[in-house]
């Protein structure tokens, strides 16, 4: 059986600075996810912002099929060059799953092309997550809805792309609603955003949450990896039209998604 190579990336700062967060996630959010998602078809490793190469060396990134991302208070510390590499890898086929406050991460804003702004409230209210796409593989095994006893409220308007395929709508006890789960396709890669996951609540121990994320990993796994490029293509048929210009004077260049002209 071919295993899916999953890298769980967690900023990892709150666990070091907050006794509350450390009490909820003594092994870190990445540790809780790695334990909760463990399965025979997944090969899981973790990385954090304070690890060498910010947890995502070139070798790790190049051998990752699906990247799970959680960040909150240190988005700006993630190196722009690393974000460029991740974005390129997504365009080439790598799956990307962005959780909760990762909506403001550099990589999520890069793949969406949006500000990803929203409204929020943190009072520990109940959230009810409605499954509006039971036909989608990510929703496999999820009922009409499930509830979280405590979660940070995120509210509309959520600035996301118009091509997002909506899977779940979250309703909060205070009356707000939110597009809590959706997918995107970028280049050859698949992207999934999932709203629950505030660091002071045990959200990532919830079986329904883990079921959704696990389904998303399997949905987002690459079909293939292929460089995004714009090569000059040879004609399939014979071109009989006479070119009015000297072909040797053509200004055409081999263009690539990363901006190079190799």
C-alpha positions in Angstrom: 0.0 0.0 0.0 1.3 3.4 -1.0 1.2 5.7 2.0 0.4 9.4 1.9 3.2 11.5 3.2 1.7 14.1 5.6 3.5 17.0 7.2 1.7 18.7 10.1 3.1 22.2 10.6 2.2 24.1 13.7 3.5 27.6 14.7 4.0 26.1 18.2 4.3 29.4 20.1 1.1 29.4 22.3 2.1 26.0 23.8 5.3 27.6 25.1 3.8 30.9 26.4 0.4 29.9 27.8 -0.2 27.4 30.6 -3.8 27.1 29.4 -2.8 26.0 25.9 0.0 23.8 27.2 -2.6 22.1 29.5 -5.0 21.4 26.6 -2.2 20.4 24.1 0.8 19.1 26.2 2.3 17.6 23.0 1.4 20.7 21.0 -1.4 21.1 18.5 0.8 19.3 16.0 1.3 16.4 18.4 -2.5 16.1 19.0 -3.2 16.1 15.3 -0.4 13.5 14.5 -1.8 11.2 17.2 -5.5 11.7 16.2 -4.9 11.2 12.5 -2.6 8.2 12.8 -3.5 5.5 10.3 -1.9 2.7 8.3 -2.2 4.7 5.0 -0.6 7.8 6.4 3.1 8.6 7.1 3.0 11.6 9.4 5.8 13.9 10.5 5.6 17.3 12.2 7.4 20.7 12.1 7.1 24.0 14.0 8.2 27.5 13.3 11.2 27.3 15.8 12.6 24.2 14.2 15.6 24.4 11.8 14.4 25.8 8.4 11.2 26.8 10.2 10.2 23.2 10.2 10.0 22.8 6.4 13.4 22.1 4.8 13.6 21.7 1.0 13.8 17.9 1.5 10.8 17.8 3.8 8.7 20.0 1.4 9.7 18.0 -1.6 8.7 14.7 0.0 5.3 16.0 1.4 2.1 14.9 -0.3 -0.2 16.9 2.0 0.7 19.8 4.2 -1.5 20.7 7.2 -1.0 24.2 8.5 -1.9 25.9 11.9 -0.7 29.3 12.8 -1.9 32.3 14.7 0.3 34.9 16.4 3.5 34.7 14.3 2.3 34.7 10.6 4.8 37.5 9.7 7.8 35.4 11.0 7.3 32.8 8.3 10.0 33.5 5.7 8.7 34.9 2.4 11.0 32.5 0.5 9.5 29.6 2.4 6.0 30.7 1.4 7.1 31.0 -2.2 8.4 27.4 -2.1 5.2 26.1 -0.5 3.0 28.0 -3.0 5.1 26.5 -5.9 4.7 23.0 -4.5 0.9 23.5 -4.2 0.7 24.5 -7.8 2.7 21.4 -8.7 0.3 19.1 -6.9 0.8 19.1 -3.2 -2.4 19.2 -1.0 -2.7 22.0 1.5 -5.1 22.0 4.5 -5.3 25.2 6.4 -6.9 25.2 9.9 -8.6 27.9 12.0 -6.5 31.1 12.3 -4.3 29.9 9.5 -6.7 31.9 7.4 -4.4 34.9 7.9 -1.2 33.0 7.1 0.9 34.1 4.2 0.5 30.9 2.4 -3.3 30.9 2.6 -3.5 34.5 1.4 -1.1 33.6 -1.4 -3.2 30.6 -2.7 -6.5 32.5 -2.3 -5.4 35.9 -3.6 -7.7 37.5 -1.0 -7.3 39.3 2.3 -9.1 36.4 4.1 -10.5 39.0 6.7 -13.3 38.1 9.0 -14.9 39.1 12.3 -14.3 37.2 15.5 -15.3 36.8 19.2 -13.6 34.6 21.8 -16.1 33.8 24.7 -16.2 30.0 24.5 -19.6 29.7 22.9 -21.1 26.6 21.3 -20.7 26.1 17.6 -23.0 23.9 15.4 -21.4 22.9 12.1 -23.9 22.0 9.3 -22.9 19.5 6.6 -24.3 21.0 3.4 -22.3 18.8 1.0 -22.9 15.2 2.1 -21.9 14.0 -1.4 -18.3 15.3 -1.0 -15.5 12.9 0.0 -14.4 15.2 2.9 -17.9 14.9 4.4 -17.9 11.1 4.3 -19.1 9.7 7.6 -20.3 13.1 8.9 -23.9 13.5 9.9 -26.3 16.5 9.1 -24.4 18.5 11.8 -22.2 18.1 14.8 -21.6 20.5 17.7 -18.6 21.8 19.6 -19.2 22.8 23.2 -16.6 25.6 23.0 -15.1 27.4 20.1 -13.9 30.8 19.0 -16.5 32.6 16.9 -15.6 33.5 13.3 -18.2 35.5 11.4 -19.0 36.8 7.9 -18.0 38.6 5.8 -15.2 36.2 5.1 -13.1 37.5 2.2 -12.5 34.3 0.2 -12.4 33.5 -3.6 -15.7 33.1 -5.5 -14.7 29.6 -6.7 -14.6 28.1 -3.2 -16.8 25.0 -2.9 -18.6 25.2 0.4 -18.9 22.1 2.5 -20.0 23.3 6.0 -21.7 26.3 7.5 -21.0 27.1 11.2 -23.6 28.6 13.4 -22.5 30.1 16.8 -24.5 30.5 20.0 -24.3 34.3 19.8 -26.1 34.2 16.4 -23.3 34.5 13.9 -22.7 32.3 10.9 -19.6 31.4 8.9 -18.5 29.5 5.8 -16.5 27.0 8.0 -15.3 24.5 5.4 -14.5 24.8 1.8 -12.2 23.6 -1.0 -10.2 25.2 -3.8 -8.1 24.0 -6.7 -4.9 25.8 -7.4 -2.7 24.7 -10.3 -2.5 20.9 -9.9 -3.0 21.1 -6.1 -6.1 20.9 -3.8 -6.7 23.2 -0.9 -9.0 22.8 2.0 -9.8 25.3 4.7 -11.5 24.3 8.0 -12.4 26.9 10.6 -12.6 25.1 14.0 -9.4 24.8 16.1 -8.9 27.6 18.7 -5.8 26.8 20.8 -7.5 27.0 24.2 -10.2 24.4 23.4 -9.8 20.6 22.9 -11.2 20.9 19.3 -8.5 18.7 17.8 -9.4 15.8 20.1 -13.0 15.8 18.7 -13.7 12.6 16.6 -15.8 14.5 14.0 -13.1 17.2 13.6 -10.4 14.5 13.1 -12.7 12.6 10.7 -13.1 15.7 8.5 -9.4 16.4 8.5 -8.5 12.8 7.8 -10.9 12.7 4.9 -9.4 16.0 3.6 -5.9 14.5 3.7 -7.1 11.6 1.5 -9.0 13.9 -0.8 -6.1 16.3 -1.2 -3.4 13.7 -1.9 -1.7 14.4 -5.3 -2.6 12.5 -8.4 0.8 13.5 -9.7 3.4 16.2 -9.4 4.2 18.4 -12.4 6.0 21.7 -12.8 3.7 24.6 -13.7 5.3 26.1 -16.9 4.4 27.8 -20.2 6.6 26.1 -22.8 6.6 26.9 -26.5 4.7 24.0 -28.0 5.4 22.2 -31.2 2.4 22.1 -33.7 0.4 18.8 -33.9 -0.8 19.5 -37.4 1.0 21.1 -40.4 0.8 24.9 -40.4 0.4 26.1 -43.9 -0.2 29.8 -43.1 2.9 31.9 -43.9 4.4 33.7 -40.9 4.6 37.4 -41.8 7.6 37.8 -39.4 11.0 36.3 -39.2 10.7 33.4 -36.7 14.3 34.1 -35.5 13.1 37.6 -34.3 10.4 36.1 -32.0 10.3 37.6 -28.6 8.7 34.5 -27.0 10.3 33.1 -23.8 9.9 29.9 -21.8 7.8 31.1 -18.9 7.4 29.3 -15.5 5.0 29.8 -12.6 7.8 30.9 -10.3 8.6 33.8 -12.7 11.8 32.3 -14.1 12.5 31.9 -17.8 14.4 28.7 -17.9 
